[in-house]
Amino acid sequence: MSGLTDNLSSAAEMSDSLVVCDVDSDLREKLRKFRFRKETNNAAIMMKIDKEKQLVVLEEEFEDISPDDLQNELPERQPRFLVYSYRYVHDDGRISYPLCMIFSSPVGCKPEQQMMYAGSKNRLVQIAELTKVFEIRSTSDLTEEWLKERLSFFR
């Protein structure tokens, strides 16, 4: 019975250490504007967590960037959040511009970093009002084919 008690107490300790970071107010405004952008090119907002302030902040913005080029911008050993506006050509020829949240959580990140990002992901998704949320465990996973495959589930 004590094995179960030990597991329960360590799970409780882990949930206590789960930090949910808020989203920087300037970034909130930028995400709101990004959501209603009129441009028809691919664009992305890369965000990171400022550990000291416990805030999700803007790291960089990209215009006219392919998923493959975006892959090269992601750090290989640190988590990042991306909000990506993608020009998606459907099989029937229709074009849409889905807004995707991509959570990059590469294998080999520091566990406390992964927990901060994982704990803050839902908050960011809520604030940015996103429905297409994907996760990658290796930066090399972010390709055009991978994204099209994920988006094909949304009609």
C-alpha positions in Angstrom: 0.0 0.0 0.0 2.9 2.4 0.7 4.0 2.1 -2.9 0.6 3.6 -4.0 0.9 6.4 -1.4 4.4 7.2 -2.6 3.2 7.4 -6.2 0.3 9.7 -5.2 2.5 12.0 -3.2 5.1 12.4 -6.0 2.2 13.1 -8.5 0.9 15.8 -6.2 4.4 17.3 -5.9 4.7 17.3 -9.7 1.4 19.1 -10.2 2.5 21.7 -7.6 5.6 22.4 -9.7 3.7 22.7 -12.9 4.0 26.4 -13.8 1.4 28.0 -16.0 2.9 31.1 -17.5 0.7 34.1 -18.5 1.0 35.6 -22.0 2.7 39.0 -22.4 0.1 41.8 -23.1 1.9 43.0 -26.2 2.0 39.5 -27.5 -1.7 39.1 -26.8 -2.4 42.1 -29.0 0.0 40.8 -31.7 -1.8 37.4 -31.7 -5.2 39.1 -32.0 -4.0 41.2 -35.0 -2.3 38.1 -36.6 -5.6 36.2 -36.3 -7.3 38.8 -38.6 -4.5 39.5 -41.0 -5.4 40.0 -44.6 -2.2 38.9 -46.3 -2.3 35.6 -48.2 1.3 34.5 -47.6 2.5 32.1 -45.0 3.5 33.8 -41.8 4.5 32.8 -38.3 5.0 34.1 -34.8 7.6 32.2 -32.7 7.2 32.5 -28.9 9.3 31.4 -25.9 8.9 31.5 -22.2 10.8 34.2 -20.2 11.6 32.0 -17.1 12.2 34.9 -14.7 9.0 36.8 -15.6 7.0 33.5 -16.1 5.6 35.0 -19.3 5.1 33.7 -22.8 6.9 36.4 -25.0 7.5 37.1 -28.6 10.7 35.7 -29.9 10.5 36.4 -33.6 8.1 37.0 -36.5 8.4 35.6 -40.0 6.7 36.6 -43.3 6.5 34.4 -46.4 8.0 31.3 -44.7 7.5 27.7 -45.7 7.2 24.9 -43.1 10.6 23.7 -44.1 12.2 27.1 -43.6 10.4 27.4 -40.3 11.9 24.1 -39.2 15.4 25.7 -39.6 14.4 28.5 -37.3 13.4 26.3 -34.3 16.0 25.6 -31.7 16.8 21.8 -31.6 17.1 21.5 -27.9 14.6 24.0 -26.5 10.8 24.1 -26.6 9.0 26.8 -28.6 5.4 27.8 -29.5 4.6 28.8 -33.1 1.4 30.3 -34.4 1.5 29.7 -38.1 -0.8 31.1 -40.8 -0.5 28.6 -43.7 -1.8 28.9 -47.3 -3.5 25.5 -47.6 -4.6 24.3 -51.1 -7.3 21.6 -50.6 -7.6 18.6 -52.9 -10.6 20.2 -54.6 -8.7 23.4 -55.4 -10.1 25.6 -52.6 -7.6 27.7 -50.7 -7.9 28.4 -46.9 -5.5 30.0 -44.4 -5.7 27.9 -41.3 -4.1 29.3 -38.1 -2.1 26.5 -36.5 -0.5 26.3 -33.1 2.7 24.1 -33.3 4.3 23.2 -30.0 7.9 22.1 -30.5 9.0 20.1 -27.5 12.2 18.4 -28.7 13.5 15.2 -27.0 16.4 16.2 -24.8 15.0 19.4 -23.4 15.4 20.1 -19.7 12.5 18.5 -17.9 11.7 21.8 -16.0 11.6 23.6 -19.3 9.3 21.0 -20.9 7.0 21.2 -17.9 6.8 25.1 -18.1 5.9 24.9 -21.8 3.5 22.0 -21.4 1.8 23.8 -18.5 1.4 27.0 -20.4 0.3 25.6 -23.8 -3.4 25.4 -23.0 -3.4 29.0 -21.7 -1.8 30.2 -24.9 -4.2 28.2 -27.0 -7.2 29.7 -25.1 -5.9 33.3 -25.4 -5.0 33.0 -29.1 -8.4 31.2 -29.7 -6.8 28.4 -31.7 -8.4 25.0 -32.6 -5.6 23.4 -34.7 -3.0 22.5 -32.2 -0.1 20.2 -33.1 3.0 19.0 -31.3 6.4 17.9 -32.7 9.1 16.1 -30.7 11.8 16.8 -33.3 12.3 20.0 -35.3 12.8 17.8 -38.4 9.1 16.7 -38.1 8.0 20.1 -39.2 7.6 19.7 -43.0 5.0 20.7 -45.6 3.8 17.0 -45.9 3.5 16.7 -42.1 1.4 19.9 -41.9 -0.8 19.0 -44.8 -1.4 15.6 -43.3 -2.5 17.1 -40.0 -4.7 19.7 -41.7 -6.4 17.1 -43.9 -8.5 16.1 -40.8 -10.1 19.5 -40.7 -12.5 20.0 -43.7 
